[in-house]
Amino acid sequence: MRRFIIAGNWKMNKTIVDAIELANGIKRELYDIESLDIVICTPFTALSEVGEVVVDSNIDLGGQDLFWEEKGAYTGEISAGMLKDAGCKYVIIGHSERRKHFAETNETVNKKLKSALKTGLLPIVCVGERLEEREAKKTFDVIKDHVENSLKGISKEDILKTTIAYEPVWAIGTGKTATPEQAEEVHAFIRGLLTKLYDEATASAIRIQYGGSVTPDNVEGLLGKENIDGALVGGASLKLDSFSSMIKKASKLK
Ligand code: PEP
C-alpha cells in the first residue's frame, strides 16, 4: 500500500526566525503521526536551521529547487549536494512557478531530476496543465508531455524513489481546488502512463500527490480517491493550525 506524503511548500516566505518557530510548532503538534510522510520545504536560507529543528523527528526537510551541476561558476544556484549538506531528504523539481517565471522546461526538469537522484535526494516532480490548456481540452496531452519528457531515462529503481505531484496550474494559490473527481481522473491517467513507461507493479508503487489550494476542508475528499497519495501544499502550509489539521485528518484515512 502506498503511504501518503504531505509536503508543505513555503515558497518565498518566512525569515529564519519565523521558519524555526513554525517548524517547532509542526514538530510539537505532529510528533505522534507515524502513518504518513511529512515534509517541509523551506526557503534555502532557512534550511540549515530548520534542519536542526526537525533532525531525528518524523518531519523531513526538502528544498524547493536545485541546479543540476555539482559545483562551480553558477552564481545564485544551489546544488543537490548542498541541499543534502543542509539536511534535505527531498527536493521539489519543476514547480509551475519555476516553469512560468524562470523558464524551466521538461528538459531542465529532467536534468535536475537526474542530479537529485544521483545525489540521493528524493525528488517531487511537478506536472500540470494551465487553465487555457484545460479549457482547450489539452490536459491529457500536456500531462503526457510533462511526464514522458521529465522522466526520460529514469530507471525503474529511481522512479520508485520519485513522487509525482499533479498540480493543475489554475488551482495553485487561487482557492479553486480541482474536485476529487477531476484530480482522480488525471492521477489515474498518470498511473496509466507510468505503467506504459515501466510496468504495472512499478506504477502502482509510485506516489502521486495532488497540489492546488488543498486545505483542511478539502483534504479528506481528495485523499479519499484511489490514486491520490498525498498533497503538495502551498498557502495552507504556512500556518501551523491549517497544516497540522490537514495532516491529522489525512493520518486517520489510512
Ligand atoms: C504549491 O505551491 O505547490 C501549491 C499547491 O500552492 P497552494 O496550496 O497555495 O495552491
Residues whose N, C-alpha, C, O or C-beta is under 5 A from the ligand:
A	BS01	PEP	N9 A171 I172 G173 T174 G211 G212 S213 V214 L232 V233 G234 G235 A236
